[in-house]
Amino acid sequence: MKKLNGAQLALTLVSLILGLALAAQFKNVQRVGGNVSRQRTQELIEQINKLGQDNEALQNQIKEYENIISNYENSSENETLINELEKTKSIAGLLPMEGPGVIVTVDNLYINTWDGGQQIVQNVHYDDLLRLINELNAAGAEAIAINNERVISTTEIRNAGDYIVINTNRHSVPFEIKAIGNPDNLEAALKLLGGVVENLSQILDIRIRAESNITIPGYEGTINFKYAQPIQDKKS
């Protein structure tokens, strides 16, 4: 953009010089007056006309460069707006994301009974999932999904009979929690001595594995604001 401004300035200076030359030619004609032959006069007139044409051409070129500068500025502004929009969508959880992280599988824990059967120690509850998500967020998770339901600020996680409702959709065991972030930090936070996973593992079947690349979908629901309104910046 600086190069374009420099070119514009140079063309303006050339235009100014040509204008001065044009004036000089007129003065020259006036000074020599009747002493100049008709042929010489015609040559001077042609030179003056040529200078005028060159000056007009340079003026047009200057306008062309000005248009280029204007278009460049507009395209830069549009690109900035697009980048800001993409960033906002990413933060809001509306775009699919990928990157390294961990996958946590949560299932009911079964124990063998005396008659050779199996018995559930405890069913997975919504608050078990919430505790795991809180721990992942605290460890720096940048995107989280449960059974491919993107977790955003309005996501509800609650019991509904034998199911757990997430983003208005019913889900049952097993639950797969995907979290994008630093795999080492996320795994270390979950496996902290006396932490969430150690406590939940006494009543639930929890498995954790780090992954080099995880894909998490964007939120597909609709977000409506009936009461909350953005606060406009007040100019003093």
Beta strands, then each sheet from edge to edge (+ up, - down):
strand 1: 97-108
strand 2: 110-112
strand 3: 118-120
strand 4: 143-146
strand 5: 149-150
strand 6: 157-160
strand 7: 163-166
strand 8: 169-171
strand 9: 175-180
strand 10: 204-216
sheet 1: 5+ 4- 9+ 1- 10+
sheet 2: 2+ 3-
sheet 3: 6+ 7- 8+
end
